[in-house]
Amino acid sequence: MKNLPEDLLKELKRLKVELGCKTWSELLAKLVESERAFSLSEEKLDEMKTGVQGFLKLKRIVSSRWSGSPTVLEETRRPRNHEHE
């Protein structure tokens, strides 16, 4: 495996051993077959949940103080639409 960040290579090596694979291609085949999703640590998952809840709270606060249309969500999406034009 070439040109991979060290932390990713370390994780792939761990998976290779954990799944009992002898070759990289065997590891890839097992990952594809199982459609295994990479799991996040509980700490990272909690951080993400806290961030999402904070964003949703902020959206509600700003939306409640927003005068007229468009909504905060529409305004958030508007710059993204300009990027694709």
C-alpha positions in Angstrom: 0.0 0.0 0.0 1.6 3.3 -1.2 0.9 6.9 -0.6 -1.4 6.4 2.4 -1.4 8.5 5.5 0.3 6.6 8.4 -2.8 6.5 10.6 -4.9 5.1 7.7 -2.3 2.4 7.0 -2.2 1.5 10.6 -6.0 1.1 10.7 -5.9 -1.0 7.5 -3.2 -3.2 9.0 -5.3 -3.7 12.2 -8.3 -4.7 10.1 -6.2 -7.1 8.0 -5.1 -8.9 11.2 -8.5 -8.7 12.8 -10.3 -10.2 9.8 -7.6 -12.8 9.3 -6.6 -11.7 5.8 -3.2 -12.7 4.3 -3.2 -10.2 1.5 -4.4 -6.7 0.9 -6.7 -7.9 -1.9 -8.3 -10.4 0.5 -8.9 -7.6 3.0 -10.5 -5.5 0.2 -12.7 -8.4 -0.9 -13.9 -9.0 2.7 -14.6 -5.3 3.2 -16.6 -5.1 -0.1 -18.5 -8.3 0.6 -19.5 -7.3 4.1 -20.2 -3.7 3.2 -18.6 -3.0 6.6 -18.9 0.6 7.7 -16.1 2.1 9.6 -17.3 2.7 13.1 -16.6 5.9 15.1 -15.5 5.9 18.7 -18.1 6.8 21.2 -16.3 10.0 22.0 -16.4 11.1 18.3 -20.0 10.1 18.0 -20.9 12.1 21.1 -19.0 15.1 19.7 -20.9 14.9 16.5 -24.3 14.6 18.2 -23.4 17.6 20.4 -22.4 19.6 17.3 -25.6 18.7 15.4 -27.8 19.6 18.4 -25.9 22.9 18.8 -26.4 23.7 15.1 -30.1 22.8 15.2 -30.6 25.0 18.3 -28.8 27.9 16.6 -30.9 27.4 13.5 -34.1 27.6 15.6 -32.9 30.7 17.4 -31.9 32.5 14.2 -35.0 31.4 12.3 -37.2 32.7 15.1 -35.6 36.1 14.9 -35.3 36.2 11.1 -37.7 38.7 9.5 -39.6 37.5 6.5 -38.5 35.0 4.0 -36.2 33.2 3.0 -35.5 30.9 5.9 -32.1 30.3 7.4 -32.0 26.9 5.7 -32.7 28.5 2.3 -30.0 31.1 2.8 -27.6 28.3 3.9 -28.3 26.4 0.7 -28.1 29.5 -1.6 -24.3 29.9 -1.7 -23.9 26.2 -2.5 -26.2 26.7 -5.6 -23.9 29.5 -6.8 -20.9 27.2 -6.6 -22.4 24.8 -9.2 -23.3 27.4 -11.7 
